[in-house]
């Protein structure tokens, strides 16, 4: 995708009613210097804003909201009978729909278990792992 705006450029002269010539020498842009006026946008240069400097040491700063925050906690959002996927090992084709679409099955290793099982793609709840597996598989199949 190309950038929508380039520049800023200085207008050197007006060439006719609807065109201007820009000063593009000395810039990294390789543009034709004559441009229609509808392609121009005014640049408003504002002075630098003053920067406020803190005069308090970082060790002396107090976070007042720290006491209001709850303790660190993590709740497992898996329902009863669901297990967390450790890794996806392989992919295979499963059954076909009546419209000809092939359902994929993934060979999944579960966290905390040694066995691997084949799971239909619609029953898999680990989108990031399946995308990572597909990306790695495409990278391996390139060669």
C-alpha positions in Angstrom: 0.0 0.0 0.0 1.2 3.5 -0.8 1.3 6.3 1.7 -1.6 8.7 1.4 0.5 11.8 1.9 4.2 12.5 1.2 6.2 15.5 2.1 6.1 18.3 3.3 7.2 20.0 0.1 7.6 23.7 -0.7 5.6 25.1 -3.6 8.0 26.8 -6.0 5.6 28.3 -8.5 2.1 28.1 -9.8 1.9 26.5 -13.2 -1.5 27.5 -14.7 -4.7 27.6 -12.8 -4.8 24.1 -11.4 -1.2 23.0 -11.1 1.9 23.8 -9.0 5.5 22.9 -9.1 7.0 21.5 -5.9 10.6 21.5 -4.7 11.5 17.8 -4.5 15.3 18.2 -4.9 17.1 17.0 -1.8 14.3 14.8 -0.6 14.2 11.0 -0.7 11.0 11.1 -2.7 11.1 10.5 -6.5 8.1 12.4 -7.6 7.2 14.4 -10.7 7.5 18.0 -9.5 4.3 19.2 -11.2 1.2 18.3 -9.2 -2.6 19.2 -9.4 -3.7 21.4 -6.6 -6.4 18.9 -5.4 -3.5 16.6 -4.4 -2.1 19.1 -1.9 -2.8 19.5 1.8 -1.7 22.4 3.9 0.8 21.6 6.6 0.3 23.5 9.9 3.6 23.5 11.8 3.1 24.1 15.5 5.8 25.0 17.9 7.2 22.3 20.1 5.2 21.8 23.2 6.9 22.3 26.5 7.9 19.0 28.3 7.1 18.8 31.9 10.0 17.3 33.9 9.2 15.4 37.1 11.4 16.5 40.0 10.5 13.5 42.3 12.7 10.4 42.3 11.1 7.3 41.0 11.6 5.5 44.3 9.7 8.2 46.1 6.6 8.0 43.9 3.5 6.5 45.4 0.9 4.5 43.5 -2.3 5.3 45.4 -4.4 2.7 43.4 -2.1 -0.2 44.2 -3.8 -0.9 47.5 -7.2 -1.0 45.7 -6.2 -3.6 43.2 -7.3 -7.2 43.9 -4.7 -9.9 44.5 -3.3 -11.6 41.4 -5.6 -14.5 40.5 -6.2 -16.7 37.5 -9.3 -18.8 37.0 -9.3 -21.6 34.6 -12.2 -20.9 32.2 -12.4 -24.6 31.0 -15.8 -26.3 31.6 -16.1 -29.7 33.2 -14.8 -32.3 30.9 -12.7 -29.9 28.8 -8.9 -30.1 28.6 -6.3 -27.6 27.6 -4.4 -28.2 24.4 -0.6 -28.5 24.7 0.3 -28.7 21.1 -1.1 -29.7 17.7 1.0 -32.5 16.1 -0.6 -33.3 12.7 -3.6 -32.6 10.5 -5.7 -35.0 8.5 -8.9 -35.0 6.5 -12.1 -36.1 8.1 -15.6 -36.5 6.7 -17.0 -34.5 3.9 -20.2 -32.5 4.1 -22.9 -32.9 1.6 -21.7 -29.7 -0.1 -18.2 -31.1 -0.6 -16.4 -29.3 2.1 -13.8 -31.5 3.9 -13.7 -31.2 7.7 -10.2 -31.3 9.1 -9.1 -33.3 12.1 -6.1 -32.3 14.2 -3.9 -34.7 16.2 -3.8 -33.0 19.6 -1.6 -33.5 22.6 -3.3 -32.5 25.8 -1.6 -30.7 28.8 -1.0 -33.2 31.6 -1.8 -36.2 29.4 0.6 -38.5 27.4 -1.9 -39.7 24.8 -2.7 -37.8 21.6 -6.2 -37.9 20.0 -7.8 -36.8 16.8 -10.2 -33.9 17.2 -12.5 -32.3 14.6 -11.7 -28.7 13.9 -15.1 -27.5 15.1 -14.5 -29.1 18.5 -11.1 -27.4 18.9 -11.0 -24.4 21.1 -7.4 -23.1 20.6 -7.5 -20.7 17.7 -4.0 -19.3 18.3 -2.4 -22.8 18.4 -4.2 -23.9 15.2 -3.1 -20.8 13.4 0.5 -21.2 14.5 0.4 -24.9 13.4 -1.0 -23.9 10.0 1.6 -21.2 9.6 4.4 -23.6 10.5 3.0 -26.3 8.2 2.8 -23.9 5.3 6.4 -22.8 6.0 7.6 -26.5 6.0 5.7 -27.4 2.8 7.4 -24.5 0.9 10.5 -26.6 0.5 
